[in-house]
């Protein structure tokens, strides 16, 4: 359920940034499946209903499953949460803690 709330926050963030083509990567296939099935049918969870409403807007979102081991940037961001205060953290620049992983990812170094 926490992943779904994270996706909802992420959707709102990219929508407010006016991004029209978005690739959303997650390491849980169940999350992608829950959202895709909710698009096809009525769903009772408010978070899924909110994501469904956002998906119907004028933009393109592609969901991709990626293994946790292959996404070191997200893994690094997740580990950062243990050293930050509770609440939402939005950064328009990559935090220093993940710069090397981001550079490696862009260079296709695994």
Secondary structure as the mmCIF struct_conf table of DSSP 4:
data_model
#
loop_
_struct_conf.conf_type_id
_struct_conf.id
_struct_conf.beg_label_comp_id
_struct_conf.beg_label_asym_id
_struct_conf.beg_label_seq_id
_struct_conf.end_label_comp_id
_struct_conf.end_label_asym_id
_struct_conf.end_label_seq_id
HELX_RH_AL_P HELX_RH_AL_P1 UNK A 2 UNK A 16
TURN_TY1_P TURN_TY1_P1 UNK A 17 UNK A 18
BEND BEND1 UNK A 20 UNK A 20
STRN STRN1 UNK A 21 UNK A 26
BEND BEND2 UNK A 27 UNK A 27
HELX_RH_AL_P HELX_RH_AL_P2 UNK A 29 UNK A 40
BEND BEND3 UNK A 41 UNK A 41
HELX_RH_AL_P HELX_RH_AL_P3 UNK A 46 UNK A 55
TURN_TY1_P TURN_TY1_P2 UNK A 56 UNK A 56
BEND BEND4 UNK A 57 UNK A 59
STRN STRN2 UNK A 60 UNK A 65
HELX_RH_3T_P HELX_RH_3T_P1 UNK A 68 UNK A 70
HELX_RH_AL_P HELX_RH_AL_P4 UNK A 72 UNK A 80
HELX_RH_3T_P HELX_RH_3T_P2 UNK A 81 UNK A 83
BEND BEND5 UNK A 84 UNK A 84
BEND BEND6 UNK A 86 UNK A 87
BEND BEND7 UNK A 92 UNK A 93
HELX_RH_3T_P HELX_RH_3T_P3 UNK A 96 UNK A 98
HELX_RH_AL_P HELX_RH_AL_P5 UNK A 99 UNK A 106
TURN_TY1_P TURN_TY1_P3 UNK A 107 UNK A 108
#
